[in-house]
Amino acid sequence: VNHYFFENYGIPQSRHRFVIVGFRKDSNLTFKVPKETHNYADYLSCQSAIESPPIAENAFNHEQTKNSKVVIERLSKIPEGKNIWDVQDNKNFPEHLKLNVKGAKLSQIYRKLDSKKPSYTVTGSGGGGTHIYHWSENRALTNRERARLQTFPDSHEFIGSKESVRKQIGMAVPVDGARIIFESILNCFEKNNYQSIEPNIKI
């Protein structure tokens, strides 16, 4: 079991996951965790992932979410990299924009990205202010922008409603992260010779 910090592998997102890789005991194979390639000094930022290269206007799954006037006004009061809880207790914050929440306060509620850092974790949720929000524009990211943070190529088309696509993207493993792990698994087999038999299925 290994704990992966995907931003340390050049993924533009702080996504931390445990990944289990196992082999049979008699295989004599040992998995080597891929070496990290990035750190806080050279993380890939969410802005660079989303803007370079620019997303075509007619790209798959690039429809913008329609935010209400209240949400747009609320976002306009939140600085880059901050969330609603960082600002709504200020005495000058408009009363009609405040959230009445008791108990645990999730950090992702109306949270804007920090353009110079990797994104916070992309999830499949979206209601109640849990969309991922643009660092300078008062809006939620499009699904294509979210897919960029998950390192999907723009040529990959997600099928389903906008809400279904959002969940598909949020539940996925970052494409480039999965590639790095699978390449390390395949490298375990590189120097081993295995007996094989001819397939008994004729086509």
Disulfide bonds with the S-S distance in Angstrom:
none
